[in-house]
Amino acid sequence: MDTKSFLSRFAGRHLAKRTLAMLVAVCLMGVGVGFFMLAAMGSDPFSTLNLGVSSKLGLSFGTWQAIFNVILLAVVVLADRSKLGLGTIGNMFLVGFAADITGGLLRQVIEAEALGVPARVGMTLLGVSLQLIGCSFYVTCDLGMAPYDCVSYIVPERTRIPFRWWRIFIDVVCVAVGFACGASFGIGTLLMAFGTGPILPLLNQYVAGPLLGAKEYKAPL
């Protein structure tokens, strides 16, 4: 893809509004992960992987996620740069560090060990809600995919593997590796794995789309 084509991704009306919405959205996703971390009842597959690996390496979640995203980004740049944009950079760095900040702040005011099951379930549901709302605005802004999402599309486009089966496969691998490294698996993992598909399109259509004027630049799922 040439420079002109790449830059055209950022052209058009409402760019400032979309960019601001994307930045807020990816931070909101990170806040959701922060609640997952405190509740310890599972997270989305990619966060589960990074939570487990970061704990094994002795790195913060945000630091490891940034490192791993850079590795994935190198693969995507070689394979298909058309899916990259401002949203790619925002997702790569802001989600992880927003999660670290949120988790740190929550631990200063809440003793995780003292949380009962109802409180943990409530925090998990809040984390799921924040993740889905943030993801809805992030994808509707259509400013580029996260490296992990890029890989989810590139492989099916270049092989005969259907997207849904490939995504299920890599999500399962992420959860398995994260769990093996010590990350929690629970209701949060299941809700993100099975709730994202049916709920995200509704949020795009009835919440993020109307607020962003997405009739002009609605992003495909």
Secondary structure, DSSP 4 states (H G I P E B T S, - for coil): --HHHHHHTT-STTHHHHHHHHHHHHHHHHHHHHHHHHHTS---HHHHHHHHHHHHHT--HHHHHHHHHHHHHHHHHHH-GGG-SHHHHHHHHHHHHHHHHHHHHHHHH--GGG--HHHHHHHHHHHHHHHHHHHHHHHHHTS---HHHHHHHHHHHHSS--HHHHHHHHHHHHHHHHHHTT---SHHHHHHHHHHHHHHHHHIIIIIHHHHTTTTTPPP-
